[in-house]
Amino acid sequence: MAFLKRSERSGILKNGEAETAITHMIFFIAAIIIAMTVIVVMSSNVQSLTGATASSSRVLSEQIKTDITIISDPEAIPYDNVSKEYTFYAKNTGRTDLDTEYLDMFIDGLLIDHGNLEMILPEQDMLWRPGTTLEIRMTVTNEMAAGDHRILIAAENGKSDSMDFRI
């Protein structure tokens, strides 16, 4: 068997260039893997933020188009002693149709149950259209105490109007 002398070995192995090249290749592959991982993570975060921004802009657009104005006379709120109903009037002054099923009404900060509300639209319409007046009849068990009160009507997208009134 013939053995190579040290001096006869290839020059690459002799000065360590192969070891350096392999080390550099390992670091390069590790850097590529880390960079790809960062790109995947950042990409999913950017997509999530883009979706949230689009959703938020749709809600904001709907809020800008929606407007409610309570047009009842704050000094003379009609009350029917027989049916025990207060009557309020509100106008859709926005540019969108509203579904009265999703309207919430608060008196003095308390949510009024939908079972105690009767919302009457002109011509038995299903949607509260822009420019139309909504009649809201609120049935109570006891007449409200004399004094100052506050009514708030809120649409499904959070747009609302409030009015102080006196009984």
Sequence and secondary structure as in RCSB ss.txt:
>XXXX:A:sequence
MAFLKRSERSGILKNGEAETAITHMIFFIAAIIIAMTVIVVMSSNVQSLTGATASSSRVLSEQIKTDITIISDPE
AIPYDNVSKEYTFYAKNTGRTDLDTEYLDMFIDGLLIDHGNLEMILPEQDMLWRPGTTLEIRMTVTNEMAAGDHR
ILIAAENGKSDSMDFRI
>XXXX:A:secstr
     GGGS HHHHHTHHHHHHHHHHHHHHHHHHHHHHHHHHHHHHHHHHHHHHHHHHHHHHHHH  EEE S TT
   EETTTTEEEEEEEE SSS EEGGG EEEETTEE  GGGEEEE GGG SEE TT EEEEEEE SS   SSEEE
EEEE TTS EEEEEEE 
